Amino acid sequence: MSSPDLTSILAYHDGTKHHFHRFARSSGYLDWASQPNPFRSFAGAPAIALHPRPDAPPVGGASSPLTAVLVGDVLRHSLGLSAWKQFGRSRWSLRVNPSSGNLHPTEAYVVAGPIAGLSETPAVYHYSPDRHALEQRCVFEPAAWADAACPECHRGPGAVVERVAIWLIALTSIHWREAWKYGERAFRYCQHDLGHAIAAVRIAAGMAGWRAAMLPDWSQRDIAALVGVDRDEDYVEAEREEPGCILAVGHESFVVGRDTLLDAARKGRWTGRASQLSDDHVQWTFIDDIARATQDPGRAIPPNRLPIQITNPKTNPITRLPDYPITRLPDRDLVLRRRSAVALDGRSSIDAVRFFAMLSRTMPDGGPPWDALWWDARIHLALFVHRVDGVAPGLYLLARNPPAIDRLREACGREFQWERASETLPLFALAGGNCRAVAQRVSCDQEIAADGFFSLGMIADFDASLHTFGPTFYRHLFWESGVVGQVLYLEAEAAGSRGTGIGCFYDDPVHDVLGLTGHAFQSLYHFTVGMPVEDTRLTTEPGYPWEVGSQKSEVRSRAPL
Ligand SMILES: Cc1cc2nc3c(=O)[nH]c(=O)nc-3n(C[C@H](O)[C@H](O)[C@H](O)COP(=O)(O)O)c2cc1C
């Protein structure tokens, strides 16, 4: 690592590690008076309520047309509220996408052409999950949208511009929401959450018969300009949003004319002022430093690397996954049911077939949600197997990108067995034995890491990825770990069990377990799966008032696996 930005990354990454004797720097207490509002709004921006409404027709599983109903369906099943919980006088919402500490730093924006039921002109909208509504931030020139969404289509004067079936979702992060609780480590959590949101959007688009993929050529600066988070005048007192990434939601091969769109948005008519989320703030300059050092200038990716360009729903059906039940795209009920387990029962087990099926779903196979990402897999799984019938307890490694196996083997400084543990997966048994205590210890002593079927550390191919893609890829490594996390959450639900993302772990002690030294590989995120112990003191209501009585019961029958 030589460039100053890469040095800054190491400084931040190492400086925000948790150690046995010292946690990463934070306030050390929660200042409830300055707790950030989890919902941003734009005063003065017209709000448009979205589907699903009780009277709206359901969106089908086959490719649905681009309507307000479709947009509502995708947002509701990716970033909407999944439930309200109550305990005593406290009431809080949960969302389809999880978030560290339930703080939800991720904001979403939609950019689209004219859509019946939304707007007759192209517009930029902010998504308000609390109301399931779009706030219209900007309207801009129809011709610009048509050119941008189909730059090679020639339109003479007076030509009827055919509607181009593509829309964009941009994701941003409000660092303060996470930093309020987690201090300097919060930048990492914001990136994990973005990864979860990317996967949630891709999966929800898939359920409605659409594809979604990140557009890597957009710089953060471009994204900020398109969705207006660089507009100082609209954020006078409000906490700023850090642009993350932008996804195109579409069907077929297309190119988005970035410059045309940006120009139109800059000249568009903007309305609304961002709300302030807290009265007081603590400045965490380490977060500003790492945000600056990892600014994304955008990059050109060869067209054949862009998954969305090879899609044609007629010849390439949306689901290209192997045809066995657990690998199908989940259904809407399942994504609304996803929750984090607060405690696991410490005794249930899962059978080997299910376990291997879950692991196989974390392998990038070109289908959703992996086709939303433009890079090859950089995250591997170090698994602590506790209770899987037919699989010996112990430490295992799943190399999600098999060409990395030799380097992983070389980097793990301990004498491991490296015995192939599956005929179909690049899964290796490293060492046998009960590893519940070590799993719990390295995951900040959290019992959930020991009490499930298995827990794991997501081991990033760190140094080499940063050298290949540059400093900004620090964010992308966390995004990929978040996508893996979202898949595990849904797989856990599909198996009748439950998962929990674990952002609190002792970084270097995890590396010690594997004998990793230096920065070739770094653990970025942990996860656990097992049978949950429900907190029966909590009451649960659906995410939106109009769903009362229509949602299936949250507590499903949980037959032992
Ligand atoms: C990046 C990330 C890190 C998390 N870290 C932990 C953790 O260390 N311990 C824990 O018990 N839960 C952890 N969680 C679970 C969150 O607390 C949970 O997602 C949040 O409370 C929202 O609840 P839900 O997932 O049921 O929607 C984490 C979640 C995410 C997404």
The ligand as an SDF file (V2000), in Angstrom:
LIG
                    3D

 31 33  0  0  0  0  0  0  0  0999 V2000
  -24.3070   -4.5410   10.2910 C   0  0  0  0  0  0  0  0  0  0  0  0
  -25.1010   -5.1030   11.4340 C   0  0  0  0  0  0  0  0  0  0  0  0
  -24.4540   -5.3780   12.6270 C   0  0  0  0  0  0  0  0  0  0  0  0
  -25.1840   -5.9160   13.6970 C   0  0  0  0  0  0  0  0  0  0  0  0
  -24.5230   -6.2420   14.8550 N   0  0  0  0  0  0  0  0  0  0  0  0
  -25.1820   -6.8640   15.8540 C   0  0  0  0  0  0  0  0  0  0  0  0
  -24.4840   -7.3330   17.0060 C   0  0  0  0  0  0  0  0  0  0  0  0
  -23.2640   -7.2120   17.1170 O   0  0  0  0  0  0  0  0  0  0  0  0
  -25.2330   -7.9430   17.9700 N   0  0  0  0  0  0  0  0  0  0  0  0
  -26.5850   -8.1250   17.8630 C   0  0  0  0  0  0  0  0  0  0  0  0
  -27.1970   -8.6920   18.7770 O   0  0  0  0  0  0  0  0  0  0  0  0
  -27.2620   -7.6810   16.7690 N   0  0  0  0  0  0  0  0  0  0  0  0
  -26.5920   -7.0740   15.7650 C   0  0  0  0  0  0  0  0  0  0  0  0
  -27.2560   -6.6770   14.6350 N   0  0  0  0  0  0  0  0  0  0  0  0
  -28.7120   -6.8520   14.5170 C   0  0  0  0  0  0  0  0  0  0  0  0
  -29.4120   -5.5100   14.6480 C   0  0  0  0  0  0  0  0  0  0  0  0
  -29.4270   -5.0980   15.9750 O   0  0  0  0  0  0  0  0  0  0  0  0
  -30.8180   -5.6090   14.0480 C   0  0  0  0  0  0  0  0  0  0  0  0
  -30.6850   -5.7480   12.6570 O   0  0  0  0  0  0  0  0  0  0  0  0
  -31.6440   -4.3790   14.3330 C   0  0  0  0  0  0  0  0  0  0  0  0
  -31.9440   -4.2890   15.6930 O   0  0  0  0  0  0  0  0  0  0  0  0
  -32.9310   -4.3810   13.5420 C   0  0  0  0  0  0  0  0  0  0  0  0
  -33.6910   -5.5240   13.8400 O   0  0  0  0  0  0  0  0  0  0  0  0
  -34.1460   -6.5110   12.6950 P   0  0  0  0  0  0  0  0  0  0  0  0
  -32.9000   -7.0850   12.0620 O   0  0  0  0  0  0  0  0  0  0  0  0
  -34.9630   -7.5500   13.4120 O   0  0  0  0  0  0  0  0  0  0  0  0
  -34.9110   -5.7210   11.6940 O   0  0  0  0  0  0  0  0  0  0  0  0
  -26.5650   -6.1540   13.5630 C   0  0  0  0  0  0  0  0  0  0  0  0
  -27.1990   -5.8700   12.3560 C   0  0  0  0  0  0  0  0  0  0  0  0
  -26.4770   -5.3660   11.2930 C   0  0  0  0  0  0  0  0  0  0  0  0
  -27.1760   -5.1070    9.9950 C   0  0  0  0  0  0  0  0  0  0  0  0
  1  2  1  0
  2  3  1  0
  2 30  2  0
  3  4  2  0
  4  5  1  0
  4 28  1  0
  5  6  2  0
  6  7  1  0
  6 13  1  0
  7  8  2  0
  7  9  1  0
  9 10  1  0
 10 11  2  0
 10 12  1  0
 12 13  2  0
 13 14  1  0
 14 15  1  0
 14 28  1  0
 15 16  1  0
 16 17  1  0
 16 18  1  0
 18 19  1  0
 18 20  1  0
 20 21  1  0
 20 22  1  0
 22 23  1  0
 23 24  1  0
 24 25  2  0
 24 26  1  0
 24 27  1  0
 28 29  2  0
 29 30  1  0
 30 31  1  0
M  END
$$$$
